[in-house]
């Protein structure tokens, strides 16, 4: 994979977003989409319950 200016910018933006999340002390809400269907920890994660609480 070639490191392009666009890729470098995406990495820098992602790093900044992760740092901001860590400083805030708040986790983003869990995804509640097709990825969850076969997720082995779905019973523990309970994304459907958490997504209903945020409405």
N, C-alpha and C positions, 0 to 999 in steps of 0.2 A: 504494500500500500504506500502510495506516495504522500508525503506530508505537504499538503497544499496550504496556501494562506487561509482558505476557507475552513479546512479541517483544523488548523491551528486555532482559528478564531472560535470554532465550536468547542474545542477542548478548553480554551481559556474561559469561555462563557459557562461551561459546565462546572469547571473548578470554582468559579466565583459563586455560582448558585449553590453548590454543595457547602462552601464555606459559610455563606449567609444562613443556610439552613442549620448548620452546626452552631453558629453563634446565637441564633434565635432560640435554640433548644426545643423546637417544635418539629415533629416529623410530618411529612406530607401525608394526606389521606391515602389509604390503600386503593389500589386500582380495583375496580369491580367490573371486569370485562371477560372476554373469552379466555384470557390467560388463567383465570381462576378456576375454570371448569375442572381441570385435571390436577390442580395444585394439591400436593400431599398434605400441606398444613392449612388447608382451607378452614377446617373446623376450629383451629386456633386463631387464625387471622380474622375470620368472619368479616370480609370486606362488605358483604351485603348489609350487615347490621350497622357498621360504621357509616356507610354511604347514606343510609336512611336517617341517621341521627343528625347529619350535617345539613339536611334540608330545612 
